[in-house]
Amino acid sequence: MENQSATFRIYTENKNQDKIEEIISRYFDGFTIYKAEGFWRLQKEKTLIIEILGESDIVSKINSAAREIKSANNQEAVIVQKIKNNNWLV
């Protein structure tokens, strides 16, 4: 059965991965982490993309987790992305 849902992504610098996993685990019981390379102000950096699937109403939890990650990594900002879609388990 289909539910209105969204894919959320948090983009952050790839450091303190254990701490990031601990932060995300406090908010969500399932997520995926991708390693990537990104650029910030023309500087190449190792990046983590944290992907969470859920109902659209979890935005406040996503933002809280993103703020904690930003603080843990001592960053000016992290990117949060919401993609509306339909996800379901088979």
N, C-alpha and C positions, 0 to 999 in steps of 0.2 A: 504494500500500500504506500502511496506517495504522500509525503508531508511537505508543507512549505518549510523550506530550510535554507541554509546559507553555508558557504564555505568561507571561513575566516582565516586570514593569514597575518602573522606578525613577522616582520623582517627586522633582524637585528644583527649586530656584529657577532661573529663566531668566536666568542670567548665565554668562559664560565658556563660551559654547556651543562655541567652537573647542576649548577645553581638554577639555570633556566629550566631544566627538566623538573626540578623540585618546585619551582614557582608554578609552572603550568599544571603539574600534578595536583596542586592544592585546589585548583579551579575546575579541572576537567579530568575525567577518567579515561579519556582516549584522545590521542593526537598523533600527528606525524611530524618529524623534523627532517628537513632536507638541508644538505650542505650545498652552498653555491658560492659564486664570486660576484660581488657587486661593486658599485662605485659610489662614493659619497664625496662631493666637491672635487671631482676628477681624480680622487685617490682610490686605487683598487683596495678592496678589503675582503677578507673571508666573511661569508654571510651565513646565517641560519635562517631558514624559513620555517616557522611553526604553523602547521595547518590544523585547524579544528573544524569539524563538521557539526552543525547544530541548528537549533531553531533560531529564527531571527531575533528572538528576545534575549539572547545572551550577550548583547553588546556591552552591557555594563561590566560583566565578568571579563570579557575580552579586554576592555580598556583598563581595568584594574590590573590584570596580568601584564599588559603591555607597559604600564607605568612602573611596575615592579622590575621588569626586565630592563627597562631604560635606566633605572636607578642602579641595578646590580652591575650593569655594563658601563656605567658612568658615561652615557651617551646624551647628546643634545636632543635626539629624537629617535623614535622607531616608527616604522611604517605599519599601519593597520589597514587591511584590505577586507572588504565584505563583498562576496559574490553571491547574489541571489540565485538559487537553483532548487532542484528537487533531488534529495538523496534518500535512499531506502536500503534496507538490508534484505538480502535474498537468502 
